[in-house]
Amino acid sequence: MPTQLDKEGLTVVTGAGGFIGGHLVAELRHRGFKKIRAVDIKPLDGWYQRFPDVENHQHNLKDLSACY
């Protein structure tokens, strides 16, 4: 049985600055997810695509302090 996802809660996409991650963010937006946090290690100006209504962050997730 498919699980219903919470479109109102926070959805985090790691690797969001790449080709696949960028398309995943676009699809989540298209499907009505309201709060998306996009994270990648690359500088923001090097991302494949960004969206103004998404929280875009550059972080190294190996650094635990970046995960909070």
CHARMM-style PDB file with segment names, atoms N, HN, CA, C and O in Angstrom:
ATOM      1  N   MET     1       0.847  -1.175   0.000  1.00  0.00      PROA
ATOM      2  CA  MET     1       0.000   0.000   0.000  1.00  0.00      PROA
ATOM      3  C   MET     1       0.895   1.243   0.000  1.00  0.00      PROA
ATOM      4  O   MET     1       1.803   1.336   0.826  1.00  0.00      PROA
ATOM      5  N   PRO     2       0.661   2.203  -0.911  1.00  0.00      PROA
ATOM      6  CA  PRO     2       1.481   3.420  -0.955  1.00  0.00      PROA
ATOM      7  C   PRO     2       1.314   4.256   0.307  1.00  0.00      PROA
ATOM      8  O   PRO     2       0.233   4.314   0.893  1.00  0.00      PROA
ATOM      9  N   THR     3       2.387   4.894   0.707  1.00  0.00      PROA
ATOM     10  HN  THR     3       3.265   4.847   0.231  1.00  0.00      PROA
ATOM     11  CA  THR     3       2.367   5.776   1.866  1.00  0.00      PROA
ATOM     12  C   THR     3       2.029   7.191   1.406  1.00  0.00      PROA
ATOM     13  O   THR     3       2.571   7.672   0.411  1.00  0.00      PROA
ATOM     14  N   GLN     4       1.135   7.852   2.132  1.00  0.00      PROA
ATOM     15  HN  GLN     4       0.695   7.462   2.940  1.00  0.00      PROA
ATOM     16  CA  GLN     4       0.795   9.243   1.833  1.00  0.00      PROA
ATOM     17  C   GLN     4       1.858  10.142   2.452  1.00  0.00      PROA
ATOM     18  O   GLN     4       2.111  10.055   3.654  1.00  0.00      PROA
ATOM     19  N   LEU     5       2.479  10.995   1.662  1.00  0.00      PROA
ATOM     20  HN  LEU     5       2.274  11.065   0.685  1.00  0.00      PROA
ATOM     21  CA  LEU     5       3.519  11.890   2.152  1.00  0.00      PROA
ATOM     22  C   LEU     5       2.908  13.203   2.629  1.00  0.00      PROA
ATOM     23  O   LEU     5       1.910  13.670   2.081  1.00  0.00      PROA
ATOM     24  N   ASP     6       3.517  13.793   3.656  1.00  0.00      PROA
ATOM     25  HN  ASP     6       4.328  13.414   4.101  1.00  0.00      PROA
ATOM     26  CA  ASP     6       3.070  15.067   4.220  1.00  0.00      PROA
ATOM     27  C   ASP     6       3.605  16.209   3.363  1.00  0.00      PROA
ATOM     28  O   ASP     6       4.799  16.506   3.412  1.00  0.00      PROA
ATOM     29  N   LYS     7       2.758  16.840   2.594  1.00  0.00      PROA
ATOM     30  HN  LYS     7       1.789  16.598   2.554  1.00  0.00      PROA
ATOM     31  CA  LYS     7       3.174  17.929   1.715  1.00  0.00      PROA
ATOM     32  C   LYS     7       3.326  19.256   2.448  1.00  0.00      PROA
ATOM     33  O   LYS     7       3.862  20.213   1.888  1.00  0.00      PROA
ATOM     34  N   GLU     8       2.864  19.323   3.686  1.00  0.00      PROA
ATOM     35  HN  GLU     8       2.429  18.546   4.140  1.00  0.00      PROA
ATOM     36  CA  GLU     8       2.953  20.557   4.467  1.00  0.00      PROA
ATOM     37  C   GLU     8       4.220  20.604   5.315  1.00  0.00      PROA
ATOM     38  O   GLU     8       4.674  21.692   5.672  1.00  0.00      PROA
ATOM     39  N   GLY     9       4.797  19.460   5.644  1.00  0.00      PROA
ATOM     40  HN  GLY     9       4.429  18.577   5.354  1.00  0.00      PROA
ATOM     41  CA  GLY     9       5.988  19.389   6.484  1.00  0.00      PROA
ATOM     42  C   GLY     9       7.251  19.677   5.693  1.00  0.00      PROA
ATOM     43  O   GLY     9       7.212  19.851   4.475  1.00  0.00      PROA
ATOM     44  N   LEU    10       8.362  19.724   6.394  1.00  0.00      PROA
ATOM     45  HN  LEU    10       8.394  19.583   7.384  1.00  0.00      PROA
ATOM     46  CA  LEU    10       9.657  19.997   5.779  1.00  0.00      PROA
ATOM     47  C   LEU    10      10.150  18.784   5.000  1.00  0.00      PROA
ATOM     48  O   LEU    10      10.153  17.663   5.509  1.00  0.00      PROA
ATOM     49  N   THR    11      10.564  19.021   3.763  1.00  0.00      PROA
ATOM     50  HN  THR    11      10.562  19.931   3.350  1.00  0.00      PROA
ATOM     51  CA  THR    11      11.179  18.000   2.920  1.00  0.00      PROA
ATOM     52  C   THR    11      12.590  18.472   2.603  1.00  0.00      PROA
ATOM     53  O   THR    11      12.769  19.575   2.087  1.00  0.00      PROA
ATOM     54  N   VAL    12      13.594  17.652   2.904  1.00  0.00      PROA
ATOM     55  HN  VAL    12      13.448  16.756   3.323  1.00  0.00      PROA
ATOM     56  CA  VAL    12      14.987  18.010   2.664  1.00  0.00      PROA
ATOM     57  C   VAL    12      15.522  17.174   1.507  1.00  0.00      PROA
ATOM     58  O   VAL    12      15.374  15.952   1.485  1.00  0.00      PROA
ATOM     59  N   VAL    13      16.146  17.854   0.545  1.00  0.00      PROA
ATOM     60  HN  VAL    13      16.266  18.846   0.563  1.00  0.00      PROA
ATOM     61  CA  VAL    13      16.764  17.175  -0.593  1.00  0.00      PROA
ATOM     62  C   VAL    13      18.256  17.446  -0.531  1.00  0.00      PROA
ATOM     63  O   VAL    13      18.687  18.594  -0.648  1.00  0.00      PROA
ATOM     64  N   THR    14      19.050  16.394  -0.347  1.00  0.00      PROA
ATOM     65  HN  THR    14      18.701  15.462  -0.252  1.00  0.00      PROA
ATOM     66  CA  THR    14      20.504  16.544  -0.382  1.00  0.00      PROA
ATOM     67  C   THR    14      20.973  16.295  -1.811  1.00  0.00      PROA
ATOM     68  O   THR    14      20.374  15.514  -2.550  1.00  0.00      PROA
ATOM     69  N   GLY    15      22.047  16.969  -2.182  1.00  0.00      PROA
ATOM     70  HN  GLY    15      22.534  17.603  -1.582  1.00  0.00      PROA
ATOM     71  CA  GLY    15      22.513  16.871  -3.564  1.00  0.00      PROA
ATOM     72  C   GLY    15      21.626  17.665  -4.513  1.00  0.00      PROA
ATOM     73  O   GLY    15      21.574  17.382  -5.710  1.00  0.00      PROA
ATOM     74  N   ALA    16      20.931  18.658  -3.972  1.00  0.00      PROA
ATOM     75  HN  ALA    16      20.974  18.888  -3.000  1.00  0.00      PROA
ATOM     76  CA  ALA    16      19.936  19.408  -4.742  1.00  0.00      PROA
ATOM     77  C   ALA    16      20.545  20.287  -5.828  1.00  0.00      PROA
ATOM     78  O   ALA    16      19.832  20.720  -6.733  1.00  0.00      PROA
ATOM     79  N   GLY    17      21.828  20.557  -5.760  1.00  0.00      PROA
ATOM     80  HN  GLY    17      22.408  20.205  -5.025  1.00  0.00      PROA
ATOM     81  CA  GLY    17      22.463  21.401  -6.765  1.00  0.00      PROA
ATOM     82  C   GLY    17      22.841  20.662  -8.030  1.00  0.00      PROA
ATOM     83  O   GLY    17      23.238  21.282  -9.016  1.00  0.00      PROA
ATOM     84  N   GLY    18      22.724  19.346  -8.015  1.00  0.00      PROA
ATOM     85  HN  GLY    18      22.401  18.842  -7.213  1.00  0.00      PROA
ATOM     86  CA  GLY    18      23.060  18.544  -9.186  1.00  0.00      PROA
ATOM     87  C   GLY    18      21.869  18.328 -10.105  1.00  0.00      PROA
ATOM     88  O   GLY    18      20.771  18.821  -9.849  1.00  0.00      PROA
ATOM     89  N   PHE    19      22.104  17.588 -11.173  1.00  0.00      PROA
ATOM     90  HN  PHE    19      22.996  17.188 -11.381  1.00  0.00      PROA
ATOM     91  CA  PHE    19      21.077  17.349 -12.188  1.00  0.00      PROA
ATOM     92  C   PHE    19      19.878  16.600 -11.614  1.00  0.00      PROA
ATOM     93  O   PHE    19      18.743  17.054 -11.757  1.00  0.00      PROA
ATOM     94  N   ILE    20      20.112  15.466 -10.971  1.00  0.00      PROA
ATOM     95  HN  ILE    20      21.034  15.096 -10.855  1.00  0.00      PROA
ATOM     96  CA  ILE    20      19.014  14.656 -10.433  1.00  0.00      PROA
ATOM     97  C   ILE    20      18.347  15.369  -9.262  1.00  0.00      PROA
ATOM     98  O   ILE    20      17.120  15.443  -9.201  1.00  0.00      PROA
ATOM     99  N   GLY    21      19.146  15.896  -8.332  1.00  0.00      PROA
ATOM    100  HN  GLY    21      20.143  15.836  -8.382  1.00  0.00      PROA
ATOM    101  CA  GLY    21      18.582  16.602  -7.185  1.00  0.00      PROA
ATOM    102  C   GLY    21      17.771  17.816  -7.590  1.00  0.00      PROA
ATOM    103  O   GLY    21      16.722  18.087  -7.006  1.00  0.00      PROA
ATOM    104  N   GLY    22      18.246  18.549  -8.583  1.00  0.00      PROA
ATOM    105  HN  GLY    22      19.098  18.329  -9.058  1.00  0.00      PROA
ATOM    106  CA  GLY    22      17.514  19.714  -9.076  1.00  0.00      PROA
ATOM    107  C   GLY    22      16.171  19.330  -9.679  1.00  0.00      PROA
ATOM    108  O   GLY    22      15.168  20.015  -9.477  1.00  0.00      PROA
ATOM    109  N   HSD    23      16.162  18.229 -10.418  1.00  0.00      PROA
ATOM    110  HN  HSD    23      16.977  17.673 -10.582  1.00  0.00      PROA
ATOM    111  CA  HSD    23      14.899  17.755 -10.991  1.00  0.00      PROA
ATOM    112  C   HSD    23      13.966  17.223  -9.912  1.00  0.00      PROA
ATOM    113  O   HSD    23      12.748  17.360 -10.029  1.00  0.00      PROA
ATOM    114  N   LEU    24      14.523  16.613  -8.856  1.00  0.00      PROA
ATOM    115  HN  LEU    24      15.512  16.501  -8.762  1.00  0.00      PROA
ATOM    116  CA  LEU    24      13.692  16.145  -7.749  1.00  0.00      PROA
ATOM    117  C   LEU    24      13.011  17.330  -7.059  1.00  0.00      PROA
ATOM    118  O   LEU    24      11.820  17.268  -6.752  1.00  0.00      PROA
ATOM    119  N   VAL    25      13.757  18.398  -6.816  1.00  0.00      PROA
ATOM    120  HN  VAL    25      14.725  18.447  -7.065  1.00  0.00      PROA
ATOM    121  CA  VAL    25      13.174  19.599  -6.207  1.00  0.00      PROA
ATOM    122  C   VAL    25      12.055  20.146  -7.101  1.00  0.00      PROA
ATOM    123  O   VAL    25      10.987  20.505  -6.606  1.00  0.00      PROA
ATOM    124  N   ALA    26      12.296  20.209  -8.401  1.00  0.00      PROA
ATOM    125  HN  ALA    26      13.164  19.917  -8.803  1.00  0.00      PROA
ATOM    126  CA  ALA    26      11.273  20.701  -9.329  1.00  0.00      PROA
ATOM    127  C   ALA    26      10.013  19.832  -9.271  1.00  0.00      PROA
ATOM    128  O   ALA    26       8.900  20.358  -9.288  1.00  0.00      PROA
ATOM    129  N   GLU    27      10.177  18.525  -9.204  1.00  0.00      PROA
ATOM    130  HN  GLU    27      11.081  18.098  -9.190  1.00  0.00      PROA
ATOM    131  CA  GLU    27       9.029  17.616  -9.151  1.00  0.00      PROA
ATOM    132  C   GLU    27       8.262  17.757  -7.838  1.00  0.00      PROA
ATOM    133  O   GLU    27       7.032  17.730  -7.829  1.00  0.00      PROA
ATOM    134  N   LEU    28       8.988  17.906  -6.730  1.00  0.00      PROA
ATOM    135  HN  LEU    28       9.987  17.928  -6.737  1.00  0.00      PROA
ATOM    136  CA  LEU    28       8.321  18.105  -5.440  1.00  0.00      PROA
ATOM    137  C   LEU    28       7.485  19.382  -5.458  1.00  0.00      PROA
ATOM    138  O   LEU    28       6.352  19.393  -4.976  1.00  0.00      PROA
ATOM    139  N   ARG    29       8.038  20.447  -6.008  1.00  0.00      PROA
ATOM    140  HN  ARG    29       8.958  20.438  -6.399  1.00  0.00      PROA
ATOM    141  CA  ARG    29       7.286  21.702  -6.134  1.00  0.00      PROA
ATOM    142  C   ARG    29       6.042  21.486  -6.987  1.00  0.00      PROA
ATOM    143  O   ARG    29       4.952  21.937  -6.632  1.00  0.00      PROA
ATOM    144  N   HSD    30       6.207  20.800  -8.104  1.00  0.00      PROA
ATOM    145  HN  HSD    30       7.092  20.433  -8.392  1.00  0.00      PROA
ATOM    146  CA  HSD    30       5.091  20.528  -9.013  1.00  0.00      PROA
ATOM    147  C   HSD    30       3.987  19.724  -8.318  1.00  0.00      PROA
ATOM    148  O   HSD    30       2.804  19.918  -8.597  1.00  0.00      PROA
ATOM    149  N   ARG    31       4.376  18.829  -7.419  1.00  0.00      PROA
ATOM    150  HN  ARG    31       5.337  18.671  -7.192  1.00  0.00      PROA
ATOM    151  CA  ARG    31       3.404  17.983  -6.716  1.00  0.00      PROA
ATOM    152  C   ARG    31       2.814  18.651  -5.476  1.00  0.00      PROA
ATOM    153  O   ARG    31       2.022  18.039  -4.760  1.00  0.00      PROA
ATOM    154  N   GLY    32       3.193  19.899  -5.220  1.00  0.00      PROA
ATOM    155  HN  GLY    32       3.836  20.397  -5.802  1.00  0.00      PROA
ATOM    156  CA  GLY    32       2.549  20.660  -4.158  1.00  0.00      PROA
ATOM    157  C   GLY    32       3.214  20.623  -2.796  1.00  0.00      PROA
ATOM    158  O   GLY    32       2.594  21.001  -1.803  1.00  0.00      PROA
ATOM    159  N   PHE    33       4.464  20.176  -2.724  1.00  0.00      PROA
ATOM    160  HN  PHE    33       4.968  19.869  -3.532  1.00  0.00      PROA
ATOM    161  CA  PHE    33       5.169  20.206  -1.441  1.00  0.00      PROA
ATOM    162  C   PHE    33       5.455  21.661  -1.099  1.00  0.00      PROA
ATOM    163  O   PHE    33       5.954  22.414  -1.935  1.00  0.00      PROA
ATOM    164  N   LYS    34       5.140  22.054   0.132  1.00  0.00      PROA
ATOM    165  HN  LYS    34       4.736  21.442   0.811  1.00  0.00      PROA
ATOM    166  CA  LYS    34       5.150  23.467   0.517  1.00  0.00      PROA
ATOM    167  C   LYS    34       6.482  23.966   1.060  1.00  0.00      PROA
ATOM    168  O   LYS    34       6.872  25.099   0.780  1.00  0.00      PROA
ATOM    169  N   LYS    35       7.186  23.140   1.831  1.00  0.00      PROA
ATOM    170  HN  LYS    35       6.869  22.220   2.058  1.00  0.00      PROA
ATOM    171  CA  LYS    35       8.424  23.593   2.477  1.00  0.00      PROA
ATOM    172  C   LYS    35       9.550  22.642   2.082  1.00  0.00      PROA
ATOM    173  O   LYS    35       9.644  21.522   2.584  1.00  0.00      PROA
ATOM    174  N   ILE    36      10.401  23.113   1.172  1.00  0.00      PROA
ATOM    175  HN  ILE    36      10.324  24.023   0.765  1.00  0.00      PROA
ATOM    176  CA  ILE    36      11.505  22.298   0.666  1.00  0.00      PROA
ATOM    177  C   ILE    36      12.812  22.979   1.036  1.00  0.00      PROA
ATOM    178  O   ILE    36      12.998  24.173   0.804  1.00  0.00      PROA
ATOM    179  N   ARG    37      13.704  22.204   1.611  1.00  0.00      PROA
ATOM    180  HN  ARG    37      13.553  21.234   1.799  1.00  0.00      PROA
ATOM    181  CA  ARG    37      15.053  22.690   1.918  1.00  0.00      PROA
ATOM    182  C   ARG    37      16.025  21.942   1.007  1.00  0.00      PROA
ATOM    183  O   ARG    37      16.164  20.723   1.105  1.00  0.00      PROA
ATOM    184  N   ALA    38      16.689  22.673   0.129  1.00  0.00      PROA
ATOM    185  HN  ALA    38      16.576  23.663   0.049  1.00  0.00      PROA
ATOM    186  CA  ALA    38      17.627  22.106  -0.834  1.00  0.00      PROA
ATOM    187  C   ALA    38      19.047  22.326  -0.322  1.00  0.00      PROA
ATOM    188  O   ALA    38      19.423  23.447   0.021  1.00  0.00      PROA
ATOM    189  N   VAL    39      19.831  21.254  -0.272  1.00  0.00      PROA
ATOM    190  HN  VAL    39      19.526  20.343  -0.551  1.00  0.00      PROA
ATOM    191  CA  VAL    39      21.187  21.322   0.289  1.00  0.00      PROA
ATOM    192  C   VAL    39      22.172  20.682  -0.685  1.00  0.00      PROA
ATOM    193  O   VAL    39      21.896  19.631  -1.263  1.00  0.00      PROA
ATOM    194  N   ASP    40      23.317  21.326  -0.858  1.00  0.00      PROA
ATOM    195  HN  ASP    40      23.541  22.180  -0.388  1.00  0.00      PROA
ATOM    196  CA  ASP    40      24.407  20.753  -1.646  1.00  0.00      PROA
ATOM    197  C   ASP    40      25.718  21.338  -1.141  1.00  0.00      PROA
ATOM    198  O   ASP    40      25.744  22.416  -0.549  1.00  0.00      PROA
ATOM    199  N   ILE    41      26.795  20.619  -1.380  1.00  0.00      PROA
ATOM    200  HN  ILE    41      26.774  19.743  -1.862  1.00  0.00      PROA
ATOM    201  CA  ILE    41      28.121  21.085  -0.959  1.00  0.00      PROA
ATOM    202  C   ILE    41      28.652  22.165  -1.912  1.00  0.00      PROA
ATOM    203  O   ILE    41      29.506  22.965  -1.530  1.00  0.00      PROA
ATOM    204  N   LYS    42      28.149  22.186  -3.140  1.00  0.00      PROA
ATOM    205  HN  LYS    42      27.455  21.537  -3.451  1.00  0.00      PROA
ATOM    206  CA  LYS    42      28.615  23.150  -4.138  1.00  0.00      PROA
ATOM    207  C   LYS    42      28.132  24.558  -3.809  1.00  0.00      PROA
ATOM    208  O   LYS    42      27.066  24.720  -3.215  1.00  0.00      PROA
ATOM    209  N   PRO    43      28.905  25.584  -4.190  1.00  0.00      PROA
ATOM    210  CA  PRO    43      28.433  26.963  -4.039  1.00  0.00      PROA
ATOM    211  C   PRO    43      27.127  27.159  -4.815  1.00  0.00      PROA
ATOM    212  O   PRO    43      26.929  26.554  -5.868  1.00  0.00      PROA
ATOM    213  N   LEU    44      26.248  27.998  -4.292  1.00  0.00      PROA
ATOM    214  HN  LEU    44      26.409  28.489  -3.436  1.00  0.00      PROA
ATOM    215  CA  LEU    44      24.923  28.188  -4.888  1.00  0.00      PROA
ATOM    216  C   LEU    44      24.982  28.608  -6.356  1.00  0.00      PROA
ATOM    217  O   LEU    44      24.130  28.203  -7.147  1.00  0.00      PROA
ATOM    218  N   ASP    45      25.973  29.414  -6.727  1.00  0.00      PROA
ATOM    219  HN  ASP    45      26.665  29.744  -6.084  1.00  0.00      PROA
ATOM    220  CA  ASP    45      26.035  29.870  -8.124  1.00  0.00      PROA
ATOM    221  C   ASP    45      26.469  28.763  -9.083  1.00  0.00      PROA
ATOM    222  O   ASP    45      26.445  28.959 -10.298  1.00  0.00      PROA
ATOM    223  N   GLY    46      26.866  27.602  -8.554  1.00  0.00      PROA
ATOM    224  HN  GLY    46      26.886  27.443  -7.567  1.00  0.00      PROA
ATOM    225  CA  GLY    46      27.239  26.469  -9.389  1.00  0.00      PROA
ATOM    226  C   GLY    46      26.159  25.400  -9.483  1.00  0.00      PROA
ATOM    227  O   GLY    46      26.379  24.343 -10.073  1.00  0.00      PROA
ATOM    228  N   TRP    47      24.989  25.671  -8.900  1.00  0.00      PROA
ATOM    229  HN  TRP    47      24.810  26.530  -8.421  1.00  0.00      PROA
ATOM    230  CA  TRP    47      23.902  24.687  -8.911  1.00  0.00      PROA
ATOM    231  C   TRP    47      23.288  24.577 -10.297  1.00  0.00      PROA
ATOM    232  O   TRP    47      23.258  25.548 -11.054  1.00  0.00      PROA
ATOM    233  N   TYR    48      22.800  23.393 -10.622  1.00  0.00      PROA
ATOM    234  HN  TYR    48      22.824  22.604 -10.008  1.00  0.00      PROA
ATOM    235  CA  TYR    48      22.129  23.140 -11.900  1.00  0.00      PROA
ATOM    236  C   TYR    48      20.907  24.040 -12.053  1.00  0.00      PROA
ATOM    237  O   TYR    48      20.714  24.654 -13.103  1.00  0.00      PROA
ATOM    238  N   GLN    49      20.085  24.122 -11.015  1.00  0.00      PROA
ATOM    239  HN  GLN    49      20.242  23.624 -10.162  1.00  0.00      PROA
ATOM    240  CA  GLN    49      18.937  25.029 -10.997  1.00  0.00      PROA
ATOM    241  C   GLN    49      18.559  25.343  -9.556  1.00  0.00      PROA
ATOM    242  O   GLN    49      18.771  24.531  -8.655  1.00  0.00      PROA
ATOM    243  N   ARG    50      17.995  26.531  -9.350  1.00  0.00      PROA
ATOM    244  HN  ARG    50      17.823  27.191 -10.082  1.00  0.00      PROA
ATOM    245  CA  ARG    50      17.503  26.948  -8.029  1.00  0.00      PROA
ATOM    246  C   ARG    50      16.118  27.548  -8.194  1.00  0.00      PROA
ATOM    247  O   ARG    50      15.739  27.987  -9.280  1.00  0.00      PROA
ATOM    248  N   PHE    51      15.365  27.559  -7.096  1.00  0.00      PROA
ATOM    249  HN  PHE    51      15.672  27.202  -6.213  1.00  0.00      PROA
ATOM    250  CA  PHE    51      14.005  28.076  -7.123  1.00  0.00      PROA
ATOM    251  C   PHE    51      13.848  29.099  -6.003  1.00  0.00      PROA
ATOM    252  O   PHE    51      14.317  28.864  -4.889  1.00  0.00      PROA
ATOM    253  N   PRO    52      13.191  30.235  -6.278  1.00  0.00      PROA
ATOM    254  CA  PRO    52      13.072  31.294  -5.275  1.00  0.00      PROA
ATOM    255  C   PRO    52      12.207  30.916  -4.073  1.00  0.00      PROA
ATOM    256  O   PRO    52      12.357  31.506  -3.003  1.00  0.00      PROA
ATOM    257  N   ASP    53      11.313  29.954  -4.226  1.00  0.00      PROA
ATOM    258  HN  ASP    53      11.191  29.474  -5.095  1.00  0.00      PROA
ATOM    259  CA  ASP    53      10.423  29.572  -3.129  1.00  0.00      PROA
ATOM    260  C   ASP    53      10.938  28.370  -2.336  1.00  0.00      PROA
ATOM    261  O   ASP    53      10.197  27.768  -1.559  1.00  0.00      PROA
ATOM    262  N   VAL    54      12.203  28.028  -2.536  1.00  0.00      PROA
ATOM    263  HN  VAL    54      12.805  28.517  -3.168  1.00  0.00      PROA
ATOM    264  CA  VAL    54      12.844  26.897  -1.849  1.00  0.00      PROA
ATOM    265  C   VAL    54      13.996  27.436  -1.017  1.00  0.00      PROA
ATOM    266  O   VAL    54      14.710  28.337  -1.457  1.00  0.00      PROA
ATOM    267  N   GLU    55      14.187  26.887   0.194  1.00  0.00      PROA
ATOM    268  HN  GLU    55      13.607  26.155   0.552  1.00  0.00      PROA
ATOM    269  CA  GLU    55      15.362  27.242   1.007  1.00  0.00      PROA
ATOM    270  C   GLU    55      16.577  26.570   0.374  1.00  0.00      PROA
ATOM    271  O   GLU    55      16.681  25.344   0.390  1.00  0.00      PROA
ATOM    272  N   ASN    56      17.491  27.353  -0.180  1.00  0.00      PROA
ATOM    273  HN  ASN    56      17.406  28.349  -0.194  1.00  0.00      PROA
ATOM    274  CA  ASN    56      18.696  26.817  -0.815  1.00  0.00      PROA
ATOM    275  C   ASN    56      19.887  27.046   0.107  1.00  0.00      PROA
ATOM    276  O   ASN    56      20.159  28.176   0.512  1.00  0.00      PROA
ATOM    277  N   HSD    57      20.601  25.963   0.440  1.00  0.00      PROA
ATOM    278  HN  HSD    57      20.381  25.044   0.111  1.00  0.00      PROA
ATOM    279  CA  HSD    57      21.724  26.061   1.372  1.00  0.00      PROA
ATOM    280  C   HSD    57      22.951  25.337   0.838  1.00  0.00      PROA
ATOM    281  O   HSD    57      22.857  24.250   0.266  1.00  0.00      PROA
ATOM    282  N   GLN    58      24.106  25.968   1.040  1.00  0.00      PROA
ATOM    283  HN  GLN    58      24.182  26.850   1.504  1.00  0.00      PROA
ATOM    284  CA  GLN    58      25.369  25.297   0.757  1.00  0.00      PROA
ATOM    285  C   GLN    58      25.921  24.810   2.089  1.00  0.00      PROA
ATOM    286  O   GLN    58      26.247  25.612   2.963  1.00  0.00      PROA
ATOM    287  N   HSD    59      26.024  23.497   2.239  1.00  0.00      PROA
ATOM    288  HN  HSD    59      25.759  22.845   1.529  1.00  0.00      PROA
ATOM    289  CA  HSD    59      26.563  22.908   3.464  1.00  0.00      PROA
ATOM    290  C   HSD    59      27.329  21.641   3.135  1.00  0.00      PROA
ATOM    291  O   HSD    59      27.017  20.939   2.173  1.00  0.00      PROA
ATOM    292  N   ASN    60      28.332  21.363   3.945  1.00  0.00      PROA
ATOM    293  HN  ASN    60      28.586  21.933   4.726  1.00  0.00      PROA
ATOM    294  CA  ASN    60      29.018  20.079   3.913  1.00  0.00      PROA
ATOM    295  C   ASN    60      28.389  19.238   5.015  1.00  0.00      PROA
ATOM    296  O   ASN    60      28.616  19.502   6.195  1.00  0.00      PROA
ATOM    297  N   LEU    61      27.609  18.240   4.652  1.00  0.00      PROA
ATOM    298  HN  LEU    61      27.424  18.026   3.693  1.00  0.00      PROA
ATOM    299  CA  LEU    61      26.878  17.457   5.646  1.00  0.00      PROA
ATOM    300  C   LEU    61      27.776  16.521   6.451  1.00  0.00      PROA
ATOM    301  O   LEU    61      27.303  15.858   7.374  1.00  0.00      PROA
ATOM    302  N   LYS    62      29.064  16.458   6.115  1.00  0.00      PROA
ATOM    303  HN  LYS    62      29.449  16.997   5.365  1.00  0.00      PROA
ATOM    304  CA  LYS    62      30.015  15.735   6.976  1.00  0.00      PROA
ATOM    305  C   LYS    62      30.277  16.520   8.255  1.00  0.00      PROA
ATOM    306  O   LYS    62      30.709  15.958   9.262  1.00  0.00      PROA
ATOM    307  N   ASP    63      30.011  17.826   8.209  1.00  0.00      PROA
ATOM    308  HN  ASP    63      29.660  18.283   7.391  1.00  0.00      PROA
ATOM    309  CA  ASP    63      30.141  18.697   9.377  1.00  0.00      PROA
ATOM    310  C   ASP    63      28.816  18.646  10.140  1.00  0.00      PROA
ATOM    311  O   ASP    63      27.820  19.204   9.681  1.00  0.00      PROA
ATOM    312  N   LEU    64      28.793  17.990  11.285  1.00  0.00      PROA
ATOM    313  HN  LEU    64      29.603  17.536  11.658  1.00  0.00      PROA
ATOM    314  CA  LEU    64      27.550  17.794  12.029  1.00  0.00      PROA
ATOM    315  C   LEU    64      26.857  19.097  12.395  1.00  0.00      PROA
ATOM    316  O   LEU    64      25.630  19.129  12.491  1.00  0.00      PROA
ATOM    317  N   SER    65      27.607  20.169  12.600  1.00  0.00      PROA
ATOM    318  HN  SER    65      28.604  20.143  12.521  1.00  0.00      PROA
ATOM    319  CA  SER    65      26.974  21.440  12.964  1.00  0.00      PROA
ATOM    320  C   SER    65      26.120  21.992  11.817  1.00  0.00      PROA
ATOM    321  O   SER    65      25.231  22.809  12.056  1.00  0.00      PROA
ATOM    322  N   ALA    66      26.371  21.565  10.592  1.00  0.00      PROA
ATOM    323  HN  ALA    66      27.093  20.901  10.397  1.00  0.00      PROA
ATOM    324  CA  ALA    66      25.577  22.006   9.442  1.00  0.00      PROA
ATOM    325  C   ALA    66      24.254  21.257   9.346  1.00  0.00      PROA
ATOM    326  O   ALA    66      23.396  21.610   8.537  1.00  0.00      PROA
ATOM    327  N   CYS    67      24.091  20.243  10.154  1.00  0.00      PROA
ATOM    328  HN  CYS    67      24.788  19.956  10.811  1.00  0.00      PROA
ATOM    329  CA  CYS    67      22.900  19.380  10.065  1.00  0.00      PROA
ATOM    330  C   CYS    67      21.785  19.805  11.002  1.00  0.00      PROA
ATOM    331  O   CYS    67      20.777  19.105  11.101  1.00  0.00      PROA
ATOM    332  N   TYR    68      21.931  20.922  11.689  1.00  0.00      PROA
ATOM    333  HN  TYR    68      22.750  21.490  11.608  1.00  0.00      PROA
ATOM    334  CA  TYR    68      20.898  21.361  12.632  1.00  0.00      PROA
ATOM    335  C   TYR    68      20.316  22.679  12.223  1.00  0.00      PROA
ATOM    336  OT1 TYR    68      19.432  23.200  12.903  1.00  0.00      PROA
TER     337      TYR     68
END
